[in-house]
Amino acid sequence: MPPSRSGCAAEASVPTPVRQEHRSVFPEPVRSFTRPLVPVKKVDHGEQADIVLPQLFTMNKLNVLMCGTGEYTTGWTGSGASKSDKKIGVVGLTLFDLRRLGKVDKLGMVGVNGSKFPAIRQHLEQNIGGVYKDMDLSFDEFPKGGQINPDAYKEAIDGMSAGDAIIVFTPDPTHYPICMYAIERGIHVLVTKPAVKLLSHHNELIAAAKKHNVVCFVEHHKRFDPAYSDAKAKAANLGEFNFFNAWMSQPKSQLETFRAWAGKDSDISYYLSSHHIDICCWILQGKAVPTRVVASAATGIATSEPYNCVPETEDTITLMVDWQSTSSPTHKGVGVYTASWTAPLKSGVHSAQHWYYMAEKGEVTVDQAHRGYDVTVDDTGKAWYNPFYMKYSPSESGHFDGQRGYGYVSIEKFVDAARSVNAGSTKPEDYDANGLPTIANTVLTTAILNAGRISLDEKRPVGIRKEGDKWVLE
Ligand SMILES: NC(=O)c1ccc[n+]([C@@H]2O[C@H](COP(=O)([O-])OP(=O)(O)OC[C@H]3O[C@@H](n4cnc5c(N)ncnc54)[C@H](O)[C@@H]3O)[C@@H](O)[C@H]2O)c1
């Protein structure tokens, strides 16, 4: 028998809340509360009066397994706290806070090398437990006993129940097998960008998520940046698309953090341009489609001293994409998406990021790196910070205070969606209709990135077209 989904809405007028079945990973029962969505009615049948609750949804707390124990999950990079803007990570901190606020229950974390967990726990105790009040930092770890096991995610997921969730921040080539393993077991999935490297894998995840009726989102947090989402709405009123130009970069020092995989498992376009390609696809959803991609790259810095990345590593990649309007045969646009991980040190920003959108009736310019807020310190000089992404300073009561940061909101939206589907209050496909970064809504982002990689490797333009209901490359 397939495992039952936690907290599904019952068909009857007075449903019995369904409790989640728990096995080894999350052994204790989930605390739940019920939320009547409509007022209680009294129906009089002459002698008998029944209380009718037309519908009652059980909103269970969500159990979440974090896949990956690195910079984005914990802020721990193996050689100490990250030197980037994510010193205490994003995923773990957000989930600990969502547990404090009653949305999340049991947590697990899976990596490859179990011997890292004592240092990770100490890092979290010191920098989260020691800084914010009322944080429960407990989580179950995999692989256990300090073992090394790249397949430990299977054991961790096998211990979960349908309706639980995973959040995946692992190297790009591992996203597809981990996500597919979870989806096939009825587990909701939030996967970091780039969702997968191949368009064929993206198509398979769309189909699997549909078949197993789970929420599958890509963690494109920039869609929740207030400036970006407002700009998207403004761009919608500017008529036919004409030109989009995006730049995103990180300082060369990041190559020390990324050395293990940079140029081997992924490239800078997948790593950084994925953000702005997704924003452009989001703005153009329903307005235009990409038809052709040509890529160019600069090289020589990442492969030299002191970074010594593998010879295939590009420094800066530009993808030039042709777009065709879906309503006007004569309107065509061009998108240029450039990303680099060899930007200068000490430029004052961790990620330089700006874009320009031009359409028939106007233009939009966004500079997300400089937000009218900078700090200058004698020793280190001037730096521009972005508390709109993650705000790490505590509240006046000593609690974590970054609930409005778009890094946090992105994870919370997924947690809310998974709980709502578990409760039977919404269906996974509802989220495709409202502009969220679902696996179905992000397919063209992967199509462009995959086409860009092929264009670089094979030194040719790559076409994108729809075949039936699937996007394919040619
Ligand atoms: N660091 C960032 O700022 C950032 C931001 C957004 C997205 N991402 C994305 O996150 C992913 C990488 O995460 P990170 O930045 O935390 O990297 P990281 O290198 O710091 O950590 C990667 C983690 O993945 C784990 N891992 C590797 N193979 C695994 C497997 N088979 N099963 C379970 N865990 C495995 C490693 O043990 C490690 O803990 C990439 O896809 C990247 O594009 C990173």
PDBQT file of the ligand as one rigid body, heavy atoms in Angstrom, charges set to zero:
ROOT
HETATM    1  N1  LIG A 501      26.660  29.081  -1.677  1.00  0.00    +0.000 N 
HETATM    2  C1  LIG A 501      25.761  29.879  -2.216  1.00  0.00    +0.000 C 
HETATM    3  O1  LIG A 501      25.771  31.095  -2.059  1.00  0.00    +0.000 OA
HETATM    4  C2  LIG A 501      24.638  29.305  -3.001  1.00  0.00    +0.000 A 
HETATM    5  C3  LIG A 501      23.588  30.111  -3.237  1.00  0.00    +0.000 A 
HETATM    6  C4  LIG A 501      22.531  29.595  -3.926  1.00  0.00    +0.000 A 
HETATM    7  C5  LIG A 501      22.593  28.306  -4.385  1.00  0.00    +0.000 A 
HETATM    8  N2  LIG A 501      23.658  27.534  -4.188  1.00  0.00    +0.000 N 
HETATM    9  C6  LIG A 501      23.654  26.182  -4.752  1.00  0.00    +0.000 C 
HETATM   10  O2  LIG A 501      23.798  25.250  -3.710  1.00  0.00    +0.000 OA
HETATM   11  C7  LIG A 501      24.484  24.125  -4.193  1.00  0.00    +0.000 C 
HETATM   12  C8  LIG A 501      25.710  23.900  -3.368  1.00  0.00    +0.000 C 
HETATM   13  O3  LIG A 501      25.476  24.218  -2.025  1.00  0.00    +0.000 OA
HETATM   14  P1  LIG A 501      26.532  25.028  -1.152  1.00  0.00    +0.000 P 
HETATM   15  O4  LIG A 501      26.803  26.343  -1.726  1.00  0.00    +0.000 OA
HETATM   16  O5  LIG A 501      26.054  24.944   0.243  1.00  0.00    +0.000 OA
HETATM   17  O6  LIG A 501      27.865  24.150  -1.440  1.00  0.00    +0.000 OA
HETATM   18  P2  LIG A 501      28.979  23.519  -0.510  1.00  0.00    +0.000 P 
HETATM   19  O7  LIG A 501      30.053  23.038  -1.426  1.00  0.00    +0.000 OA
HETATM   20  O8  LIG A 501      29.353  24.422   0.613  1.00  0.00    +0.000 OA
HETATM   21  O9  LIG A 501      28.230  22.249   0.123  1.00  0.00    +0.000 OA
HETATM   22  C9  LIG A 501      27.799  21.161  -0.645  1.00  0.00    +0.000 C 
HETATM   23  C10 LIG A 501      27.295  20.110   0.310  1.00  0.00    +0.000 C 
HETATM   24  O10 LIG A 501      26.715  19.069  -0.457  1.00  0.00    +0.000 OA
HETATM   25  C11 LIG A 501      27.038  17.851   0.173  1.00  0.00    +0.000 C 
HETATM   26  N3  LIG A 501      26.905  16.752  -0.781  1.00  0.00    +0.000 N 
HETATM   27  C12 LIG A 501      27.645  16.463  -1.864  1.00  0.00    +0.000 A 
HETATM   28  N4  LIG A 501      27.214  15.322  -2.454  1.00  0.00    +0.000 NA
HETATM   29  C13 LIG A 501      26.165  14.886  -1.714  1.00  0.00    +0.000 A 
HETATM   30  C14 LIG A 501      25.319  13.768  -1.753  1.00  0.00    +0.000 A 
HETATM   31  N5  LIG A 501      25.453  12.845  -2.689  1.00  0.00    +0.000 N 
HETATM   32  N6  LIG A 501      24.389  13.630  -0.797  1.00  0.00    +0.000 NA
HETATM   33  C15 LIG A 501      24.244  14.536   0.173  1.00  0.00    +0.000 A 
HETATM   34  N7  LIG A 501      25.017  15.631   0.287  1.00  0.00    +0.000 NA
HETATM   35  C16 LIG A 501      25.977  15.791  -0.640  1.00  0.00    +0.000 A 
HETATM   36  C17 LIG A 501      28.448  18.034   0.690  1.00  0.00    +0.000 C 
HETATM   37  O11 LIG A 501      28.696  17.116   1.736  1.00  0.00    +0.000 OA
HETATM   38  C18 LIG A 501      28.379  19.478   1.182  1.00  0.00    +0.000 C 
HETATM   39  O12 LIG A 501      27.927  19.494   2.509  1.00  0.00    +0.000 OA
HETATM   40  C19 LIG A 501      24.824  24.389  -5.646  1.00  0.00    +0.000 C 
HETATM   41  O13 LIG A 501      23.841  23.780  -6.463  1.00  0.00    +0.000 OA
HETATM   42  C20 LIG A 501      24.751  25.898  -5.725  1.00  0.00    +0.000 C 
HETATM   43  O14 LIG A 501      24.431  26.348  -7.042  1.00  0.00    +0.000 OA
HETATM   44  C21 LIG A 501      24.680  27.997  -3.462  1.00  0.00    +0.000 A 
ENDROOT
TORSDOF 0
